[in-house]
Amino acid sequence: MNVLIINGGMPRGGRTELITRFIASEYGFKYEDISAANLPFLTGEPDQWQLPEVVAFKEKVSAASGIILISPEYHGGMTGALKNTLDFLTSDQLAHKPVALLATAGGGKGGINCLNNMRTVMRGFYANVIPKQIVLDPECFNYDDGTLWEESRNLVDEMVHELKMYIKMSEQLIPRVILD
């Protein structure tokens, strides 16, 4: 199962990077740190779509059987950097693809708007965003060893299990739907 985690977080070393590395290590998934993808600021100029880094990113997303999007909530939504990254994609890469959403927040009721923002954008790609979504606050993390506390680990495990279930269903159903 080829699951790609897209880390939309900043800065390096923050909770978003911590959860991305944890999930990648725990489940054997690949991840794309958007700062390392070297995508330019999208201007809409036709030559941007042919840039090697854009083509490579789109190929990674196309090859994935499922996606996990992770972002901190910045000013009521996902990071601008993540939105810029997603703007380089089209429904060719994401239509019907199972997508899980995870937000990191500073506490309180933060994170929900980020999840809603990512869900709305994924809907624009016709992606299949799974129902299970997670917000992780600072107290969810074990900073000593770069993992999660048990309750948070269980939430992530449930989300990954649900994502895998949707991937299996889509692999069985999508070819049939296309052929019918």
C-alpha angles and dihedrals in degrees: 000000000000107000118173121202114207110203109205094175135118144224111044112251094028129127093270091058090044093054092043092054091043094054093043091051097040096049103024094245126152120238138204117212102204092214089060093047089073094213113168126234103280111248098164093243109150094232091062091071090061097052111122093234091052093048091047092050093049090049091053091051092045092051094050118098089204140007134218112201115200125185139153115237109257117184094334100318147047118303117283088235091059092047090051089050093050091049088069089063130079135197086268087077100035113027109127091353114140111245129187121201128213128174131191117212141183093240140275113060096334122132101045094094090049090054091048091048093051091045091052092050092047089050087058088060092047088242119160103242109196120232096240111086131165140209115195118200124198093268091060092072132082098212093185094070103015095249138106131263114256098262092051091043088055091052091052091046091052091049093049091046090052092047091052090050091053091046091054091047093048092048088054099041108033097064089050093049092049092049095048 
